[in-house]
Amino acid sequence: MAGDQAVQNASAEVIAKVAEGKKKILAEIRKVIIGQEQIVDDVVTSFFAGGHCLITGVPGLAKTLLISSLGKAMDLTFRRVQFTPDLMPADITGSEVLEEDRSSHKRSLAFRRGPIFTNILLADEINRTPPKTQAALLEAMQEHQVTAGGNTYRLEEPFFVLATQNPIEQEGTYPLPAIQQDRFMFSLIIDYLPKDQELEVVNQTTGKGAEEIVKCMDGTELLSYQGLVREMPVAEPIIAYAVALVAKSRPGTEDAPGFIKEYVSWGASIRASHYLILGAKAKALLDGRPHVSVKDVQSVAYGVLRHRILTNFHADSEGIDSEEIVKRLLKEISTPSSGL
């Protein structure tokens, strides 16, 4: 296979360099972020896989600090947009304005770029802005471009959207449609810290200033590593396992488990299979391994599937959410041989 040969051509030193780069990035983030190991690891994985993240959590859990710190460690530009009910699409993408040349007094339209022209865009509280503005991100997330006034403008590479949702104060909010949630590689849940870690946070934030974050990598390196992730080989049984995991989440299929038919109204899309494999590849490479295992697929399953499986009223009445459905699916689907 061409992918096999590509990774074989990549020296062990390159793969080791990626793993070492991850360790350095995590070490820098640990200067300002305490705990939340799984969240940090998943966000780093999404960066190397080239995917976007949707993060749900209450205010004050350092979501913005995490993303901005990651940008500094990777030497990427970072912008944050606070999504509000009066935010318009042009406030994000930019708009054409009428300008006058001072010498000739000739007037012409010029495009003023919005905050989306950055490497990392933090869409803070994305569920607080109307669907029209939420949809303005769709083209940018999928095509990495913006269309305005009949002209298309390419975004800077690499480009990531990290959107946050506030699970409280839901009055007057606009829940993301399923089709837009599907554009995010991962849906992550950030929760309160354990008591000991919260004590550490208070000590750190009320004492002397935090250490400065040092650049560990740049955008050019990250793009090359994203290419290496794509070239990693995956054994056919592992791909089949990922596809089976997604296919059996759909209640309309004949071989869907009973609990899927009972509790799920809509299963995961084909994009879920794509992201399961892509995320597993990134996990393996970041661990310094040139091959993907079943555990890599399982490690990204919750992040990839929790926002793509829609439960029905029956499930809601019994307190069964998509997280529980994914847990049952992982137990239901038989895994390939232990050698994988």
Secondary structure in CASP SS format (residue, H / E / C, confidence):
PFRMAT SS
TARGET T0000
AUTHOR 0000-0000-0000
METHOD secondary structure of the structure
MODEL  1
M C 1.00
A H 1.00
G H 1.00
D H 1.00
Q H 1.00
A H 1.00
V H 1.00
Q H 1.00
N H 1.00
A C 1.00
S C 1.00
A H 1.00
E H 1.00
V H 1.00
I H 1.00
A H 1.00
K H 1.00
V H 1.00
A H 1.00
E H 1.00
G H 1.00
K H 1.00
K H 1.00
K H 1.00
I H 1.00
L H 1.00
A H 1.00
E H 1.00
I H 1.00
R C 1.00
K C 1.00
V C 1.00
I C 1.00
I C 1.00
G C 1.00
Q C 1.00
E H 1.00
Q H 1.00
I H 1.00
V H 1.00
D H 1.00
D H 1.00
V H 1.00
V H 1.00
T H 1.00
S H 1.00
F H 1.00
F H 1.00
A H 1.00
G C 1.00
G C 1.00
H C 1.00
C E 1.00
L E 1.00
I E 1.00
T E 1.00
G C 1.00
V C 1.00
P C 1.00
G C 1.00
L C 1.00
A C 1.00
K H 1.00
T H 1.00
L H 1.00
L H 1.00
I H 1.00
S H 1.00
S H 1.00
L H 1.00
G H 1.00
K H 1.00
A H 1.00
M C 1.00
D C 1.00
L C 1.00
T C 1.00
F E 1.00
R E 1.00
R E 1.00
V E 1.00
Q E 1.00
F C 1.00
T C 1.00
P C 1.00
D C 1.00
L C 1.00
M C 1.00
P H 1.00
A H 1.00
D H 1.00
I H 1.00
T H 1.00
G E 1.00
S E 1.00
E E 1.00
V E 1.00
L E 1.00
E E 1.00
E E 1.00
D C 1.00
R C 1.00
S C 1.00
S C 1.00
H C 1.00
K C 1.00
R E 1.00
S E 1.00
L E 1.00
A E 1.00
F E 1.00
R E 1.00
R E 1.00
G C 1.00
P C 1.00
I C 1.00
F C 1.00
T C 1.00
N C 1.00
I E 1.00
L E 1.00
L E 1.00
A E 1.00
D E 1.00
E C 1.00
I H 1.00
N H 1.00
R H 1.00
T C 1.00
P C 1.00
P H 1.00
K H 1.00
T H 1.00
Q H 1.00
A H 1.00
A H 1.00
L H 1.00
L H 1.00
E H 1.00
A H 1.00
M H 1.00
Q H 1.00
E H 1.00
H C 1.00
Q E 1.00
V E 1.00
T E 1.00
A E 1.00
G C 1.00
G C 1.00
N E 1.00
T E 1.00
Y E 1.00
R E 1.00
L C 1.00
E C 1.00
E C 1.00
P C 1.00
F C 1.00
F E 1.00
V E 1.00
L E 1.00
A E 1.00
T E 1.00
Q E 1.00
N C 1.00
P C 1.00
I C 1.00
E C 1.00
Q C 1.00
E C 1.00
G C 1.00
T C 1.00
Y C 1.00
P C 1.00
L C 1.00
P C 1.00
A H 1.00
I H 1.00
Q H 1.00
Q H 1.00
D C 1.00
R C 1.00
F C 1.00
M C 1.00
F E 1.00
S E 1.00
L E 1.00
I E 1.00
I C 1.00
D C 1.00
Y C 1.00
L C 1.00
P C 1.00
K H 1.00
D H 1.00
Q H 1.00
E H 1.00
L H 1.00
E H 1.00
V H 1.00
V H 1.00
N H 1.00
Q H 1.00
T H 1.00
T C 1.00
G C 1.00
K C 1.00
G C 1.00
A C 1.00
E C 1.00
E C 1.00
I C 1.00
V C 1.00
K C 1.00
C C 1.00
M C 1.00
D C 1.00
G H 1.00
T H 1.00
E H 1.00
L H 1.00
L H 1.00
S H 1.00
Y H 1.00
Q H 1.00
G H 1.00
L H 1.00
V H 1.00
R H 1.00
E H 1.00
M C 1.00
P C 1.00
V C 1.00
A C 1.00
E H 1.00
P H 1.00
I H 1.00
I H 1.00
A H 1.00
Y H 1.00
A H 1.00
V H 1.00
A H 1.00
L H 1.00
V H 1.00
A H 1.00
K C 1.00
S C 1.00
R C 1.00
P C 1.00
G C 1.00
T C 1.00
E C 1.00
D C 1.00
A C 1.00
P C 1.00
G H 1.00
F H 1.00
I H 1.00
K H 1.00
E H 1.00
Y H 1.00
V E 1.00
S E 1.00
W E 1.00
G C 1.00
A C 1.00
S C 1.00
I H 1.00
R H 1.00
A H 1.00
S H 1.00
H H 1.00
Y H 1.00
L H 1.00
I H 1.00
L H 1.00
G H 1.00
A H 1.00
K H 1.00
A H 1.00
K H 1.00
A H 1.00
L H 1.00
L H 1.00
D C 1.00
G C 1.00
R C 1.00
P C 1.00
H C 1.00
V C 1.00
S C 1.00
V H 1.00
K H 1.00
D H 1.00
V H 1.00
Q H 1.00
S H 1.00
V H 1.00
A H 1.00
Y H 1.00
G H 1.00
V H 1.00
L H 1.00
R C 1.00
H C 1.00
R C 1.00
I C 1.00
L E 1.00
T E 1.00
N C 1.00
F H 1.00
H H 1.00
A H 1.00
D H 1.00
S H 1.00
E C 1.00
G C 1.00
I C 1.00
D C 1.00
S H 1.00
E H 1.00
E H 1.00
I H 1.00
V H 1.00
K H 1.00
R H 1.00
L H 1.00
L H 1.00
K H 1.00
E H 1.00
I C 1.00
S C 1.00
T C 1.00
P C 1.00
S C 1.00
S C 1.00
G C 1.00
L C 1.00
END
